[in-house]
Amino acid sequence: HDRRAKFRSFNLDDPVYATNFGSTLEWIPVIICKFAGPVSVVVQVKDGREWRRHFDDIRLRTDDNLQQHPQR
């Protein structure tokens, strides 16, 4: 195991940012809706789409303005 690896823990309904692999790489506010494996999750985008992302492609949202997250 890599000693420099970061331990990351996420829960269902956590507000996070996920990478959008479109024409420009950007971080999109999303919500974790289910776990897809030991290091991957399915997130829901504001428009209702679901993306599967690896833990490396999501970051915990800690901002106070969580009004932008998708409603489930």
JOWONOR-V978578 format. One record per residue. N is the residue number from 1. RES is the residue in three letters. PHI is phi in whole degrees, 0 to 359 (NA if undefined). BURIAL is b if it has 9 or more other ideal C-beta (glycine too) atoms within 8 Angstrom, else e. Layout:
# JOWONOR-V978578
n=N res=RES phi=PHI burial=BURIAL
n=N res=RES phi=PHI burial=BURIAL
This chain:
# JOWONOR-V978578
n=1 res=HIS phi=NA burial=e
n=2 res=ASP phi=284 burial=e
n=3 res=ARG phi=291 burial=e
n=4 res=ARG phi=271 burial=e
n=5 res=ALA phi=294 burial=e
n=6 res=LYS phi=272 burial=e
n=7 res=PHE phi=276 burial=e
n=8 res=ARG phi=233 burial=e
n=9 res=SER phi=229 burial=e
n=10 res=PHE phi=232 burial=b
n=11 res=ASN phi=236 burial=e
n=12 res=LEU phi=301 burial=e
n=13 res=ASP phi=69 burial=e
n=14 res=ASP phi=293 burial=b
n=15 res=PRO phi=281 burial=b
n=16 res=VAL phi=224 burial=b
n=17 res=TYR phi=256 burial=b
n=18 res=ALA phi=235 burial=b
n=19 res=THR phi=287 burial=b
n=20 res=ASN phi=255 burial=e
n=21 res=PHE phi=270 burial=e
n=22 res=GLY phi=281 burial=e
n=23 res=SER phi=293 burial=e
n=24 res=THR phi=235 burial=e
n=25 res=LEU phi=285 burial=e
n=26 res=GLU phi=218 burial=e
n=27 res=TRP phi=262 burial=e
n=28 res=ILE phi=247 burial=b
n=29 res=PRO phi=290 burial=b
n=30 res=VAL phi=217 burial=b
n=31 res=ILE phi=235 burial=b
n=32 res=ILE phi=286 burial=b
n=33 res=CYS phi=250 burial=b
n=34 res=LYS phi=194 burial=e
n=35 res=PHE phi=264 burial=e
n=36 res=ALA phi=250 burial=e
n=37 res=GLY phi=168 burial=e
n=38 res=PRO phi=293 burial=e
n=39 res=VAL phi=226 burial=e
n=40 res=SER phi=219 burial=b
n=41 res=VAL phi=225 burial=b
n=42 res=VAL phi=254 burial=b
n=43 res=VAL phi=245 burial=b
n=44 res=GLN phi=251 burial=b
n=45 res=VAL phi=274 burial=b
n=46 res=LYS phi=307 burial=b
n=47 res=ASP phi=277 burial=e
n=48 res=GLY phi=99 burial=e
n=49 res=ARG phi=294 burial=e
n=50 res=GLU phi=241 burial=b
n=51 res=TRP phi=239 burial=b
n=52 res=ARG phi=265 burial=e
n=53 res=ARG phi=224 burial=b
n=54 res=HIS phi=284 burial=e
n=55 res=PHE phi=305 burial=b
n=56 res=ASP phi=293 burial=e
n=57 res=ASP phi=257 burial=e
n=58 res=ILE phi=228 burial=b
n=59 res=ARG phi=226 burial=e
n=60 res=LEU phi=295 burial=b
n=61 res=ARG phi=269 burial=b
n=62 res=THR phi=241 burial=e
n=63 res=ASP phi=290 burial=e
n=64 res=ASP phi=281 burial=e
n=65 res=ASN phi=267 burial=e
n=66 res=LEU phi=262 burial=e
n=67 res=GLN phi=291 burial=e
n=68 res=GLN phi=277 burial=e
n=69 res=HIS phi=286 burial=b
n=70 res=PRO phi=293 burial=b
n=71 res=GLN phi=269 burial=e
n=72 res=ARG phi=244 burial=e
